[in-house]
Structure formats: structure tokens, C-alpha cells
Amino acid sequence: MSKLAQVVVEDARDEKLQEAEFDGDKLYLKKKKEDEIRTRLEEFARELSELKKLRGDGN
């Protein structure tokens, strides 16, 4: 009986570990996507600023 309990505990532990790894992966991918978006927005803002300067529109 104790062997069965050990297997159940090990399976639950392995499942929790896999969930934690999956959450870590999701968090990494989310952060990476946010960084990509931030970079694209900064690039867009620079381009917009340059266009405004070229047009003489300081607003």
C-alpha cells in the first residue's frame, strides 16, 4: 500500500513541476511578446517624430 501512495505522491509532484515549468514558459513568452511590442511602439514613435520634423509640424 505504501508503494501505491508513493507513486501517487510522485505523480502529483511531477504534475505540479510540469505545471510550474509551463507557467514559467508562458511567462517568458508573454514577457518576450511585450518586449517586441514595446520595441515596435518605440520605433513607430521615432518614425512619427521624424515625419513631424520633416513636415514642420511641431505638434
Protein Blocks (a to p, Z undefined) as FASTA:
>chain_A
ZZmmmmmmmmmmmmmmmmmmmmmmmmmmmmmmmmmmmmmmmmmmmmmmmmmmmnopaZZ
